């Protein structure tokens, strides 16, 4: 029983870690080059808007904060 629980916990941790890594990778290859191509003022406004929009109840439930 304990070995099965440990195996499922390890598998779940691995899957969640992979999903988070995938999100970071997708952001770095999709969003960051676009921001880099824009002028500084536009990139700052865009990133500020992204940061304001991401802070919603779904985000807080997913991160376990707040």
C-alpha positions as CSV (number, residue, x, y, z in Angstrom):
1,X,0.0,0.0,0.0
2,X,2.7,2.5,1.0
3,X,4.8,1.6,-2.1
4,X,1.8,2.2,-4.3
5,X,1.1,5.6,-2.7
6,X,4.7,6.6,-3.0
7,X,4.8,5.6,-6.7
8,X,1.6,7.5,-7.5
9,X,2.9,10.5,-5.6
10,X,6.1,10.4,-7.4
11,X,4.3,10.1,-10.8
12,X,2.0,13.0,-9.9
13,X,5.0,15.2,-8.9
14,X,6.8,14.4,-12.1
15,X,3.8,15.2,-14.2
16,X,3.2,18.5,-12.5
17,X,6.8,19.5,-12.7
18,X,6.8,18.6,-16.4
19,X,3.7,20.7,-16.9
20,X,5.2,23.7,-15.1
21,X,8.5,23.4,-17.1
22,X,6.4,23.2,-20.3
23,X,4.6,26.4,-19.5
24,X,7.9,28.2,-18.7
25,X,9.4,26.9,-22.0
26,X,6.4,27.9,-24.0
27,X,6.5,31.4,-22.5
28,X,10.2,31.8,-23.2
29,X,9.9,30.7,-26.9
30,X,6.6,32.4,-27.6
31,X,6.1,35.5,-25.5
32,X,9.7,36.7,-24.7
33,X,10.8,37.0,-28.4
34,X,7.8,39.1,-29.1
35,X,8.5,41.4,-26.2
36,X,12.1,41.6,-27.2
37,X,11.1,42.7,-30.7
38,X,9.0,45.6,-29.4
39,X,10.4,48.9,-28.2
40,X,11.0,49.2,-24.5
41,X,7.9,51.2,-23.6
42,X,5.6,48.8,-25.5
43,X,7.3,45.8,-23.9
44,X,6.9,47.2,-20.4
45,X,3.2,48.0,-21.0
46,X,2.6,44.6,-22.4
47,X,4.4,42.8,-19.6
48,X,2.6,44.9,-17.0
49,X,-0.7,44.0,-18.6
50,X,0.2,40.3,-18.6
51,X,1.1,40.5,-14.9
52,X,-2.2,42.2,-14.0
53,X,-4.3,39.7,-16.0
54,X,-2.6,36.6,-14.7
55,X,-3.5,37.5,-11.1
56,X,-7.0,35.9,-11.0
57,X,-8.7,33.3,-8.8
58,X,-7.6,30.5,-11.1
59,X,-4.0,31.6,-10.9
60,X,-4.1,31.8,-7.1
61,X,-5.7,28.3,-6.8
62,X,-3.0,26.9,-9.0
63,X,-0.1,28.4,-7.1
64,X,-1.6,27.8,-3.6
65,X,-0.8,31.3,-2.6
66,X,-2.8,34.3,-1.3
